[in-house]
Amino acid sequence: MNLDVAEEEAAIDMTPMLDVVFIMLIFFIVSTTFVRDQGVEINRPTAGTAKVQKTQGIIIAIDNQGKSWIAGQAIALAQLKEHLAVKLAQDRASSVLIKADTTTSTGDLIAVLDLVRSLGVESVAVATVQP
């Protein structure tokens, strides 16, 4: 009988450790930020003066064929102004990040940049990559 009591006392209770592991898992899931994918592959140009910038605004991608993309949805330049105005009102964003492909024409980039500025957005940035 004394042998059974000794074996029972030597057992380790794993419940508190599992509770801690699950709490840590929940913490990491909640604190993780997710990157919104644009639905198109963009080869950004390189720039030696590129800086890392935190953005919580709207991301517009311009592919190598000149198509504009917002949140994985292709949008023609003619409809971009209306779509962007609605998106700015919904997100209450004060900044826009433009991701243009290296082969995108300068005219397409300037057209989107001008359109964004015409909507009153002060903070507009063009995404680049550090070499």
C-alpha positions as CSV (number, residue, x, y, z in Angstrom):
1,M,0.0,0.0,0.0
2,N,2.8,2.4,0.7
3,L,4.3,1.7,-2.7
4,D,1.1,2.9,-4.5
5,V,1.1,6.1,-2.5
6,A,4.7,6.8,-3.4
7,E,4.1,6.2,-7.1
8,E,1.1,8.5,-7.0
9,E,3.0,11.3,-5.4
10,A,5.8,11.1,-8.0
11,A,3.5,11.7,-10.9
12,I,3.7,15.2,-12.5
13,D,0.5,17.0,-13.4
14,M,0.8,18.3,-17.0
15,T,-2.4,20.4,-16.9
16,P,-0.8,23.7,-15.8
17,M,1.9,23.4,-18.5
18,L,-0.7,22.8,-21.2
19,D,-2.7,25.8,-20.0
20,V,0.4,28.0,-20.3
21,V,1.2,26.7,-23.8
22,F,-2.3,27.4,-25.0
23,I,-2.3,30.9,-23.5
24,M,1.0,31.6,-25.3
25,L,-0.4,30.2,-28.6
26,I,-3.5,32.5,-28.3
27,F,-1.2,35.5,-27.5
28,F,0.9,34.9,-30.6
29,I,-2.1,34.4,-32.9
30,V,-3.8,37.6,-31.6
31,S,-0.6,39.7,-31.8
32,T,0.3,38.6,-35.3
33,T,-0.2,41.1,-38.1
34,F,-1.1,39.7,-41.6
35,V,0.0,41.2,-44.8
36,R,-2.7,41.9,-47.3
37,D,-1.8,40.3,-50.6
38,Q,-2.5,42.2,-53.8
39,G,-3.3,39.2,-55.9
40,V,-0.6,40.0,-58.4
41,E,3.1,39.5,-58.6
42,I,5.0,42.8,-58.5
43,N,8.8,43.2,-59.1
44,R,9.5,46.4,-57.3
45,P,12.3,48.7,-58.4
46,T,15.4,48.9,-56.3
47,A,16.5,52.2,-54.6
48,G,19.5,52.9,-52.5
49,T,17.6,55.4,-50.4
50,A,14.6,53.1,-49.7
51,K,13.3,53.2,-46.1
52,V,11.1,50.8,-44.3
53,Q,7.7,52.4,-43.8
54,K,4.9,51.2,-41.7
55,T,1.6,51.6,-43.6
56,Q,-1.9,51.0,-42.4
57,G,-3.4,52.6,-45.5
58,I,-4.5,51.4,-48.8
59,I,-2.2,49.5,-51.1
60,I,-2.5,49.9,-54.9
61,A,-0.5,47.6,-57.1
62,I,0.2,48.3,-60.8
63,D,1.3,45.2,-62.8
64,N,3.5,45.1,-65.8
65,Q,0.5,45.5,-68.1
66,G,-0.6,48.7,-66.5
67,K,-3.6,47.2,-64.6
68,S,-4.4,48.5,-61.1
69,W,-5.1,46.1,-58.3
70,I,-6.7,46.8,-54.9
71,A,-7.1,44.0,-52.4
72,G,-6.7,41.3,-55.1
73,Q,-9.3,42.9,-57.4
74,A,-8.3,44.2,-60.8
75,I,-9.7,47.7,-61.5
76,A,-9.5,49.7,-64.7
77,L,-8.1,53.2,-64.4
78,A,-11.4,54.7,-65.3
79,Q,-13.1,53.1,-62.3
80,L,-10.2,53.5,-60.0
81,K,-11.2,56.9,-58.7
82,E,-14.7,55.9,-57.6
83,H,-13.4,52.6,-56.1
84,L,-10.6,54.4,-54.3
85,A,-13.0,57.1,-52.9
86,V,-15.2,54.4,-51.5
87,K,-12.2,52.5,-50.1
88,L,-10.8,55.7,-48.4
89,A,-14.2,56.4,-46.8
90,Q,-14.5,52.9,-45.5
91,D,-11.0,52.4,-44.2
92,R,-10.6,56.0,-43.1
93,A,-7.0,55.7,-44.3
94,S,-4.8,58.7,-44.6
95,S,-2.1,57.1,-46.6
96,V,-1.7,55.2,-49.9
97,L,1.1,52.9,-50.9
98,I,1.6,52.3,-54.6
99,K,3.5,49.1,-55.6
100,A,4.5,49.5,-59.3
101,D,6.2,46.8,-61.3
102,T,9.7,47.7,-62.7
103,T,8.3,47.4,-66.3
104,T,5.3,49.6,-65.6
105,S,5.3,52.7,-67.8
106,T,5.9,56.0,-66.0
107,G,2.7,57.3,-67.5
108,D,0.6,54.6,-65.7
109,L,2.4,55.3,-62.4
110,I,1.9,59.1,-62.7
111,A,-1.8,58.7,-63.6
112,V,-2.4,56.6,-60.5
113,L,-0.3,59.0,-58.3
114,D,-2.2,62.0,-59.7
115,L,-5.6,60.3,-59.2
116,V,-4.7,59.5,-55.5
117,R,-3.6,63.1,-54.9
118,S,-6.7,64.5,-56.5
119,L,-8.8,62.6,-53.8
120,G,-7.0,64.7,-51.1
121,V,-4.6,62.0,-49.9
122,E,-1.5,63.8,-48.6
123,S,0.7,60.7,-47.7
124,V,1.4,58.8,-50.9
125,A,4.5,56.5,-51.2
126,V,5.9,54.3,-54.0
127,A,7.2,51.0,-52.8
128,T,10.8,50.1,-53.7
129,V,13.3,47.4,-52.5
130,Q,16.7,48.0,-51.0
131,P,19.5,46.6,-53.1
